[in-house]
Amino acid sequence: MATESFGFQAEISQLLDLIINTFYSNKEIFLRELISNGSDALDKIRYASLTDPTALEAEKDLYIRIVPDKENKILSIRDTGVGMTKADMVNNLGTIAKSGTKIKLYLKEDQLEYLEEKKIKEIVKKHSEFISYPIQLAVTKEVEKEVEDDEEEEVVEGEEKPKIEEVEDEDDKPKDKKTKKVKEQETTNEELNKTKPIWTRNPSDITPEEYGSFYKSLTNDWEEHLAVKHFSVEGQLEFKAILYIPKRAPFDLFESKKKRNNIKLYVRRVFIMDDCEDLIPEYLNFVKGIVDSEDLPLNISRETLQQNKILKVIRKNIVKKCMDLLSEIAEDKDNFAKFYEAFGKNLKLGIHEDAQNRSKLAEFLRFFSTKSSEEQVSLKDYITRMPEVQKSIYYLTGESLAATRDSPFLEVLKKKGFEVLLLVDPIDEYAITQLKEFEGKKLVCVSKEGLELEETDEEKVAREAEVAAFTDLCTVIKDALGDKVEKVIISNRIVDSPCVLVTGQFGWSSNMERIMKAQALRDSSMSSYMASKKTLELNPTNAIIKELKRKVAEDKADKSVRDLTYLLFETALLTSGFVLDEPTSFAKRINRMIALGLDVDEDEEEDAEPATEAPAAEAASTSAMEEID
């Protein structure tokens, strides 16, 4: 039979050379591509058999077979599907991703690892484990067989051969025959993809044990999953997916340099990648699972996804299903408590980053409060407990529950019976700045200026009178502190404490300022314009403030007022959550107060130090005598 040769066009040859050296930097992809092409050929013959039953007469079994030949350095890939006709060959020569019947690859010296059984199995498991048709590997093994010893069978020439009669009794077998063991090379076809894709099945037919087994094989997690969502999307876009939420967070959940491999992407059951950043937002990086698309376009090498609308639609659907899954977990209080302990930070990161789903994510937030310090509450629970006169959701950020629980900022709110949320996670500061309101209720920070509390007409008149009465004291204290504070005013938020320091409405809170100062790689210039000017608020009903008012009325230049003002300012810094700029100066003031309380003259302290040991011994003796008495 005469053969005909058809060559590539020049530009196609150049293109193929470019593809081989550029796109296929990962050499193992070639095997995935050839298996995928074989699967396409099998699809083709299977569809053809629906209308033409004779299509499967030549070969009824549909499979893909890989045959490594180490001796000749050839890797063969054969399928029992429909190959290309002569017309197909002419038309498609140089066209990528067209299937054939048998392909032989002649491997170079540096690619001989692809003839190894272990390497082939590894590639098939990674990329083609869920192909619909059996993928067989021709495996050659040395086996030991037991054969009859020929020497025992030799007979003398001319000697009549003994007659052998067949008997039905199986136990009546010749026992005097000798055998020997020989080693032979045996080739068998081993199926590499026995695991069937669970996501292609009906969810109602899958048991919890099957979901659990698939989760462990997918993630290598030794624990069971917390929740699972199995769904499919049909219509203009078709894909199937299974999403899992683990029980615990990995230790490197927020490691920025970690390769993300939470969602595995398949296209028609062919593995494409497990680090597609456009498939799911970063804050949901704890969600594990697979997505199998029927119509997601790929580039020539199937390695890099094209950034298009289809991928965006898949992402949108995945996020929506994740929200549904979180809602299902939230129905079980104990399960949600476990989830929130592990992944609460992720939800708060989502509040900060995902404007589209912010209101939905806010439903899952949980915080401690002044009325619930043992168990965290949701914003919905908070709203149901609000008194009718309360119009806003109040919160306070701080370093810890201990630091916020008795903060002076809470005094008047506690007195009015208003609940205040205590936000003690550093990420709360970032999240809450984006969450302006919840279900129509404005979120208000009680440590920032502009706190508006509901008051009666009588309370309003009384407060205006106090403001007028303490004007001189506010002026003197502002002059003493200079640019350390922007202004000094009479407070409506404290009941017992003498004073507090509040920050501007749009700048950093004291807690945020502390967090930013702790950043190792922070931009120092940011502190200059983001750090709020402080406002010192005085409590007009506090005895200390009243006495200072009296002293200022008698003598505005009283030195003690200045010293006490600095001490009040520095204690207010601490109780309001700030860090002291000059802790040594503060310590000296406290020491002077201690000395004053003990009636000790600081100038005489040095003379008092070299006291003899005898008086000390005498004092000890006296003390002992008192104990005896």
VEXGU-909168 format. One line per 2 residues: for each residue x, y, z of C-alpha. Coordinates in Angstrom, 3 decimals. Layout:
N
X,Y,Z ~ ...
# end
This chain:
629
0.000,0.000,0.000 ~ 1.463,3.333,-1.039
1.988,5.909,1.671 ~ 1.394,9.609,1.386
3.201,12.265,3.400 ~ 1.783,15.595,4.428
4.053,18.225,5.931 ~ 3.334,21.072,8.320
3.146,24.528,6.860 ~ 6.163,26.641,7.768
4.295,28.923,10.167 ~ 2.767,25.896,11.957
6.213,24.358,12.459 ~ 7.451,27.605,13.994
4.374,27.787,16.207 ~ 4.849,24.214,17.453
8.487,24.924,18.242 ~ 7.381,27.999,20.236
4.735,25.969,22.087 ~ 7.134,23.182,23.024
9.707,25.570,24.423 ~ 7.375,28.138,26.008
3.976,26.827,27.027 ~ 5.017,23.337,27.979
7.620,24.290,30.539 ~ 6.087,21.552,32.684
7.058,18.508,30.607 ~ 4.634,16.080,32.207
1.667,17.929,30.655 ~ 2.207,16.051,27.376
0.837,12.839,28.890 ~ -2.237,14.611,30.260
-2.912,16.045,26.807 ~ -2.579,12.723,25.017
-4.856,10.982,27.535 ~ -7.402,13.794,27.120
-7.227,13.386,23.354 ~ -7.800,9.657,23.772
-10.815,10.387,25.934 ~ -12.160,12.678,23.197
-11.750,9.863,20.654 ~ -13.622,7.450,22.923
-16.411,9.999,23.370 ~ -16.588,10.279,19.606
-17.020,6.537,19.015 ~ -19.463,6.191,21.913
-21.677,8.917,20.449 ~ -21.360,7.331,16.983
-22.504,3.973,18.365 ~ -25.792,5.494,19.499
-26.876,5.829,15.863 ~ -24.624,3.160,14.349
-24.319,0.014,16.529 ~ -21.674,-1.402,14.165
-19.219,1.311,15.256 ~ -18.204,-0.851,18.245
-17.931,-4.141,16.363 ~ -14.161,-3.993,15.939
-13.494,-3.189,19.609 ~ -16.274,-3.234,22.160
-14.103,-2.269,25.132 ~ -13.397,1.451,25.435
-10.055,2.196,27.074 ~ -6.788,4.101,26.872
-3.595,2.048,27.152 ~ -0.098,3.296,27.927
2.768,0.999,26.930 ~ 6.339,1.929,27.941
9.161,0.277,25.998 ~ 12.383,0.928,27.908
14.552,-1.047,25.511 ~ 13.647,1.073,22.487
12.890,4.271,24.520 ~ 9.345,4.463,23.150
6.173,5.449,25.000 ~ 2.993,4.397,23.207
-0.481,5.726,23.968 ~ -3.347,3.853,22.331
-7.099,4.335,22.507 ~ -9.964,2.333,21.051
-11.801,5.415,19.887 ~ -12.311,6.973,16.491
-9.118,8.083,14.794 ~ -8.777,10.639,12.020
-9.712,9.953,8.428 ~ -7.404,10.924,5.579
-9.427,14.109,5.071 ~ -9.175,14.833,8.830
-5.419,14.358,8.685 ~ -5.039,16.823,5.819
-7.436,19.364,7.329 ~ -6.204,19.145,10.912
-2.475,18.731,10.404 ~ -0.935,21.209,12.749
-4.139,21.682,14.711 ~ -3.760,21.184,18.437
-5.841,18.785,20.567 ~ -7.139,16.453,17.784
-7.300,12.793,18.737 ~ -5.594,9.847,17.069
-5.732,6.042,17.506 ~ -2.130,5.282,18.511
0.735,7.607,19.221 ~ 4.365,6.629,19.628
6.741,8.969,21.428 ~ 10.476,8.542,20.958
11.990,9.914,24.131 ~ 15.297,11.741,24.401
17.902,10.688,26.926 ~ 16.903,13.363,29.440
13.227,12.316,29.312 ~ 13.567,8.591,30.020
11.935,8.980,33.443 ~ 8.597,9.032,31.597
9.082,5.344,30.847 ~ 9.170,4.514,34.560
6.042,2.919,36.029 ~ 6.138,5.112,39.144
6.357,8.364,37.149 ~ 3.511,7.415,34.785
1.252,6.439,37.689 ~ 2.072,9.709,39.455
1.140,11.823,36.411 ~ -2.086,9.907,35.725
-3.174,10.166,39.383 ~ -2.506,13.886,39.431
-4.034,14.926,36.099 ~ -6.268,12.174,34.726
-7.530,10.197,37.709 ~ -11.165,10.996,36.948
-11.228,10.435,33.171 ~ -14.447,8.575,32.302
-12.701,5.663,30.549 ~ -10.226,3.118,31.973
-6.602,4.150,31.676 ~ -4.455,1.028,31.493
-0.717,0.800,31.990 ~ 1.193,-2.161,30.577
3.195,-3.310,33.586 ~ 5.961,-5.877,33.150
6.885,-7.844,36.241 ~ 9.155,-10.755,36.949
7.076,-13.608,38.325 ~ 8.077,-16.994,39.666
6.221,-19.944,38.128 ~ 6.209,-23.619,38.995
6.693,-25.910,35.943 ~ 7.209,-29.620,35.484
10.789,-30.781,35.442 ~ 11.416,-31.954,31.842
14.241,-34.270,32.873 ~ 11.830,-36.454,34.817
9.637,-36.774,31.718 ~ 12.336,-38.237,29.505
11.727,-41.879,28.437 ~ 13.950,-44.497,26.756
13.594,-44.682,23.005 ~ 11.425,-47.506,21.795
9.937,-47.902,25.255 ~ 6.209,-47.993,25.219
4.632,-44.935,26.813 ~ 2.435,-45.667,29.795
-1.255,-45.289,29.301 ~ -2.921,-42.476,31.212
-6.507,-42.918,32.169 ~ -8.721,-40.028,33.234
-10.382,-40.361,36.613 ~ -13.094,-38.193,38.035
-11.763,-38.189,41.586 ~ -9.828,-34.921,42.028
-7.763,-36.261,44.900 ~ -6.397,-39.051,42.727
-3.554,-37.072,41.120 ~ -0.059,-38.171,40.268
2.127,-37.447,43.259 ~ 5.470,-38.550,41.960
5.917,-35.748,39.397 ~ 8.695,-33.288,40.199
8.449,-29.555,39.487 ~ 10.868,-26.668,39.396
10.510,-22.884,39.773 ~ 11.460,-20.560,36.936
11.340,-16.754,36.605 ~ 9.467,-15.242,33.702
8.605,-11.719,32.481 ~ 4.839,-11.226,32.575
3.027,-8.177,31.166 ~ -0.387,-7.204,32.543
-2.630,-4.210,31.982 ~ -3.176,-2.392,35.281
-6.061,0.078,35.538 ~ -4.851,3.374,37.022
-8.101,5.307,37.485 ~ -10.466,3.071,39.414
-11.652,5.990,41.580 ~ -14.789,7.401,40.007
-15.574,11.142,40.267 ~ -17.973,11.443,43.198
-19.125,14.901,42.107 ~ -20.754,13.534,38.943
-23.181,11.447,41.014 ~ -26.538,12.505,42.454
-25.989,13.946,45.977 ~ -28.919,11.925,47.308
-27.108,8.709,46.332 ~ -23.907,9.557,48.215
-23.496,8.534,51.859 ~ -21.798,10.713,54.526
-19.049,8.072,54.694 ~ -18.363,8.482,50.970
-18.168,12.265,51.331 ~ -15.813,11.809,54.285
-13.590,9.363,52.419 ~ -13.359,11.679,49.392
-12.549,14.659,51.642 ~ -9.643,12.818,53.261
-8.255,11.668,49.909 ~ -8.600,15.199,48.536
-7.000,17.066,51.450 ~ -4.911,14.450,53.297
-6.651,15.618,56.471 ~ -6.836,13.001,59.223
-9.974,14.546,60.713 ~ -13.522,14.482,59.391
-14.842,17.592,57.653 ~ -17.186,19.984,59.455
-19.598,20.582,56.559 ~ -20.000,19.792,52.849
-21.879,21.368,49.942 ~ -22.440,19.373,46.732
-24.105,21.250,43.888 ~ -24.296,21.717,40.142
-25.035,24.756,38.006 ~ -26.787,24.328,34.681
-27.927,26.647,31.930 ~ -25.674,28.909,29.889
-22.818,27.765,32.122 ~ -22.415,24.223,33.425
-20.211,23.015,36.243 ~ -20.334,20.706,39.239
-18.624,21.266,42.579 ~ -18.109,19.858,46.041
-17.030,22.281,48.781 ~ -15.791,21.225,52.215
-15.172,23.202,55.400 ~ -12.558,21.593,57.680
-12.906,21.323,61.456 ~ -9.691,23.149,62.230
-7.504,25.803,60.659 ~ -3.981,24.923,59.469
-1.186,26.683,61.330 ~ -0.112,28.521,58.164
-3.594,29.663,57.098 ~ -2.514,33.286,56.588
1.027,32.589,55.383 ~ 1.387,34.930,52.410
4.055,32.888,50.607 ~ 2.147,29.623,50.919
0.962,28.100,47.646 ~ -2.805,28.018,47.678
-4.216,24.623,46.744 ~ -7.639,24.699,48.334
-9.825,24.289,45.225 ~ -8.868,21.811,42.493
-10.070,22.828,39.035 ~ -11.088,20.173,36.507
-12.376,20.603,32.990 ~ -14.436,17.614,31.851
-12.807,15.557,34.638 ~ -9.273,16.487,33.539
-7.252,18.107,36.318 ~ -6.025,21.570,35.343
-4.704,23.277,38.467 ~ -5.095,23.596,42.225
-3.880,27.164,42.729 ~ -6.292,29.252,40.674
-6.491,32.504,42.655 ~ -9.421,33.786,40.577
-11.649,30.870,41.568 ~ -12.265,31.845,45.199
-11.484,34.998,47.252 ~ -8.574,34.947,49.677
-10.713,35.179,52.799 ~ -12.317,31.826,51.895
-8.943,30.112,51.580 ~ -9.976,27.568,54.210
-12.639,26.069,51.908 ~ -11.497,22.851,50.218
-13.038,21.091,47.250 ~ -13.217,20.590,43.509
-14.861,22.397,40.603 ~ -15.438,20.551,37.324
-16.415,22.789,34.410 ~ -17.922,21.534,31.184
-17.265,24.629,29.086 ~ -14.429,26.614,30.636
-12.077,27.635,27.811 ~ -8.367,26.907,28.103
-5.319,28.192,26.316 ~ -3.319,26.047,23.914
-1.436,24.152,26.625 ~ -4.401,23.902,29.013
-2.127,25.279,31.717 ~ -3.281,28.854,32.102
-6.921,29.880,32.294 ~ -8.124,32.737,30.168
-9.438,35.572,32.281 ~ -13.016,35.789,31.116
-16.604,36.073,32.225 ~ -17.076,32.313,32.687
-14.475,32.179,35.470 ~ -16.078,35.190,37.160
-19.498,33.522,37.079 ~ -18.042,30.334,38.588
-16.394,32.386,41.346 ~ -19.647,34.227,42.091
-21.535,30.936,42.384 ~ -18.881,29.392,44.634
-18.984,32.369,47.020 ~ -22.784,32.248,47.115
-22.740,28.531,47.945 ~ -20.137,29.174,50.645
-22.505,31.704,52.222 ~ -25.289,29.089,52.126
-22.965,26.561,53.737 ~ -22.094,28.998,56.536
-25.800,29.597,57.131 ~ -26.314,25.846,57.496
-23.467,25.596,60.013 ~ -24.874,28.564,61.975
-28.078,26.594,62.618 ~ -26.101,24.345,64.979
-24.768,26.491,67.830 ~ -22.008,24.100,68.916
-20.799,23.453,65.371 ~ -20.719,27.165,64.595
-18.758,27.871,67.776 ~ -16.079,25.408,66.569
-16.115,26.947,63.112 ~ -15.882,30.530,64.418
-12.983,29.699,66.699 ~ -11.068,28.317,63.726
-12.110,30.696,60.935 ~ -13.601,33.816,62.563
-10.651,35.886,61.329 ~ -11.436,34.857,57.746
-14.977,36.212,58.037 ~ -13.661,39.506,59.387
-11.167,39.672,56.535 ~ -14.121,39.139,54.199
-15.937,42.074,55.803 ~ -12.893,44.184,54.992
-12.402,42.943,51.417 ~ -15.738,41.771,49.980
-18.136,44.711,49.676 ~ -20.677,42.679,47.711
-21.162,40.066,50.456 ~ -20.413,42.329,53.448
-23.950,42.442,54.829 ~ -24.287,38.642,54.554
-20.926,38.049,56.237 ~ -21.919,40.422,59.048
-24.642,37.966,60.047 ~ -21.951,35.445,60.985
-19.869,37.788,63.181 ~ -19.759,37.072,66.916
-18.460,39.348,69.722 ~ -18.290,39.489,73.496
-20.257,42.295,75.122 ~ -20.861,44.061,78.421
-23.876,41.777,78.935 ~ -22.244,38.589,77.619
-18.614,38.168,78.627 ~ -18.655,34.348,78.577
-20.437,33.694,75.275 ~ -20.120,35.637,72.029
-23.253,37.197,70.545 ~ -24.324,37.997,66.994
-25.335,41.437,65.786 ~ -28.894,40.148,65.335
-29.002,39.012,68.972 ~ -27.667,42.427,70.026
-30.431,44.249,68.142 ~ -33.171,42.106,69.712
-31.920,43.170,73.172 ~ -31.733,46.905,72.428
-34.012,49.191,74.473 ~ -36.504,51.165,72.403
-34.723,54.454,73.070 ~ -31.402,53.083,71.777
-30.830,53.991,68.141 ~ -27.280,52.719,67.441
-25.058,49.659,67.949 ~ -22.276,50.621,70.363
-18.841,48.996,70.376 ~ -15.435,49.448,71.981
-12.137,48.123,70.635 ~ -9.283,47.151,72.900
-6.358,44.834,73.582 ~ -8.221,42.303,75.730
-11.474,41.628,77.532 ~ -9.827,42.560,80.816
-8.764,45.921,79.370 ~ -12.173,46.769,77.912
-14.614,45.264,80.417 ~ -14.138,48.084,82.965
-13.148,50.861,80.591 ~ -14.265,54.385,81.592
-15.846,54.722,78.125 ~ -18.573,52.286,79.209
-19.667,54.054,82.383 ~ -22.634,56.089,81.201
-23.748,53.391,78.733 ~ -23.848,50.805,81.514
-25.825,53.238,83.643 ~ -28.394,53.650,80.852
-28.587,49.863,80.354 ~ -27.111,49.973,76.828
-25.116,46.909,75.729 ~ -21.663,47.534,74.251
-19.825,45.058,72.011 ~ -16.214,44.421,73.071
-13.951,43.967,70.029 ~ -10.643,42.516,71.230
-9.290,40.840,68.068 ~ -6.772,43.061,66.200
-8.511,42.351,62.881 ~ -11.754,43.759,64.346
-10.331,47.242,63.873 ~ -9.960,46.697,60.124
-13.318,44.981,59.684 ~ -15.458,47.359,61.713
-14.244,50.417,59.796 ~ -15.803,48.900,56.645
-19.026,47.780,58.347 ~ -20.769,51.109,58.831
-24.178,49.711,59.764 ~ -26.158,46.525,60.252
-29.859,46.170,59.449 ~ -30.288,49.944,59.451
-28.515,50.461,62.788 ~ -25.385,52.597,62.712
-22.278,51.190,64.411 ~ -20.785,53.741,66.826
-17.384,53.551,68.535 ~ -17.758,54.769,72.137
-14.101,55.852,72.377 ~ -14.388,58.418,69.587
-15.733,61.940,69.757 ~ -19.254,62.817,68.751
-20.983,60.226,70.939 ~ -24.633,61.260,70.913
-26.719,59.801,73.719 ~ -30.454,60.156,74.070
-31.229,62.697,76.841 ~ -34.253,64.505,78.226
-34.726,68.273,78.041 ~ -33.804,68.578,81.738
-30.567,66.610,81.196 ~ -29.710,68.780,78.219
-30.172,72.021,80.197 ~ -28.108,70.663,83.113
-25.262,69.658,80.777 ~ -25.203,73.113,79.132
-24.954,74.682,82.570 ~ -22.001,72.422,83.478
-20.219,73.337,80.264 ~ -20.515,77.036,81.133
-19.384,76.501,84.747 ~ -16.213,74.575,83.781
-15.093,76.807,80.920 ~ -12.178,78.338,82.881
-10.869,74.940,84.019 ~ -11.003,73.586,80.464
-9.016,76.603,79.244 ~ -6.337,76.274,81.960
-5.877,72.523,81.321 ~ -5.626,73.066,77.558
-2.960,75.731,78.079 ~ -1.035,73.394,80.396
-1.105,70.432,77.990 ~ -0.496,72.473,74.846
-0.489,70.414,71.631 ~ -0.759,67.107,73.489
-4.530,67.512,73.113 ~ -6.620,69.254,70.500
-9.236,70.430,72.979 ~ -10.586,69.976,76.515
-14.343,69.639,76.981 ~ -16.967,68.452,79.481
-17.895,64.797,78.926 ~ -21.286,63.097,78.609
-19.861,59.546,78.609 ~ -18.221,59.092,82.043
-19.812,58.789,85.475 ~ -17.038,57.819,87.928
-13.666,58.461,86.256 ~ -12.263,62.001,86.375
-11.422,62.126,82.665 ~ -10.911,60.190,79.428
-9.112,60.764,76.144 ~ -11.184,60.345,72.986
-10.024,60.343,69.382 ~ -11.372,61.963,66.219
-14.279,60.343,64.438 ~ -12.370,59.571,61.234
-8.886,58.791,62.501 ~ -7.361,55.855,64.343
-8.760,54.749,67.662 ~ -6.326,54.284,70.560
-6.334,50.527,69.905 ~ -5.639,51.001,66.178
-2.793,53.356,67.012 ~ -1.295,50.677,69.265
-1.658,48.036,66.530 ~ -0.032,50.230,63.882
2.891,51.104,66.134 ~ 3.531,47.382,66.567
3.877,46.803,62.800 ~ 7.498,45.968,62.032
7.381,47.292,58.452 ~ 4.955,50.158,58.977
5.099,53.404,57.058 ~ 6.067,55.958,59.707
4.670,58.822,57.638 ~ 1.175,57.328,57.953
1.160,57.897,61.706 ~ 1.484,61.634,61.231
-1.856,62.026,59.447 ~ -3.825,58.974,60.601
-3.172,59.274,64.343 ~ -6.050,61.328,65.661
-5.762,64.451,67.697 ~ -6.870,63.664,71.227
-9.698,65.351,73.069 ~ -9.596,65.348,76.877
-13.101,65.015,78.311 ~ -13.648,65.953,81.974
-16.249,64.528,84.358 ~ -17.959,67.528,86.048
-19.347,65.340,88.858 ~ -15.996,63.869,89.882
-14.538,65.173,93.198 ~ -11.019,65.636,91.725
-12.296,67.752,88.841 ~ -14.461,69.806,91.219
-11.449,70.520,93.456 ~ -9.346,71.517,90.459
-12.142,73.886,89.418 ~ -12.061,75.457,92.884
-8.268,75.864,92.801 ~ -8.384,77.481,89.360
-11.104,79.873,90.563 ~ -8.776,80.934,93.414
-5.548,81.082,91.424 ~ -5.195,80.236,87.747
-1.387,80.165,88.109 ~ -1.459,77.526,90.886
1.551,75.204,90.226 ~ -0.178,72.191,91.799
-2.954,72.427,89.185 ~ -0.371,72.070,86.409
1.290,69.040,88.053 ~ -2.053,67.350,88.691
-3.157,68.105,85.119 ~ -0.152,66.195,83.712
-0.796,63.295,86.060 ~ -4.484,63.157,85.089
-3.564,63.296,81.400 ~ -1.093,60.413,81.680
-3.474,58.217,83.665 ~ -6.156,59.001,81.090
-3.750,57.863,78.361 ~ -3.456,54.483,80.057
-7.137,53.969,80.871 ~ -8.134,55.097,77.374
-5.894,52.496,75.713 ~ -2.926,54.646,74.628
0.766,54.063,75.259 ~ 2.804,56.521,77.341
5.372,58.436,75.313 ~ 7.415,59.251,78.446
6.920,56.470,81.009 ~ 9.876,57.675,83.101
8.300,61.110,83.685 ~ 5.060,59.417,84.678
6.927,57.147,87.119 ~ 8.625,60.154,88.720
5.273,61.858,89.293 ~ 3.866,58.714,90.890
6.961,58.393,93.087 ~ 6.556,62.005,94.257
2.931,61.251,95.176 ~ 4.034,58.157,97.112
6.653,60.193,98.935 ~ 4.042,62.819,99.718
1.678,60.191,101.034 ~ 4.389,58.743,103.268
5.446,62.223,104.389 ~ 8.964,61.597,103.060
11.223,64.481,102.083 ~ 12.783,63.447,98.764
15.903,65.544,99.506 ~ 16.562,63.559,102.689
16.138,60.118,101.060 ~ 19.862,59.760,100.300
20.806,60.567,103.898 ~ 18.317,58.012,105.182
19.737,55.148,103.092 ~ 22.959,54.316,105.058
21.025,53.508,108.217 ~ 22.800,51.067,110.543
21.692,47.487,110.895 ~ 21.264,47.788,114.662
18.000,49.796,114.556 ~ 16.676,47.268,112.029
17.525,44.402,114.350 ~ 15.998,46.283,117.233
12.815,46.855,115.223 ~ 12.665,43.161,114.379
13.078,42.325,118.042 ~ 10.289,44.714,118.997
8.050,43.205,116.324 ~ 8.725,39.759,117.653
7.906,40.914,121.210 ~ 4.598,42.329,119.947
3.765,38.990,118.344 ~ 4.439,37.207,121.626
2.257,39.636,123.545
# end
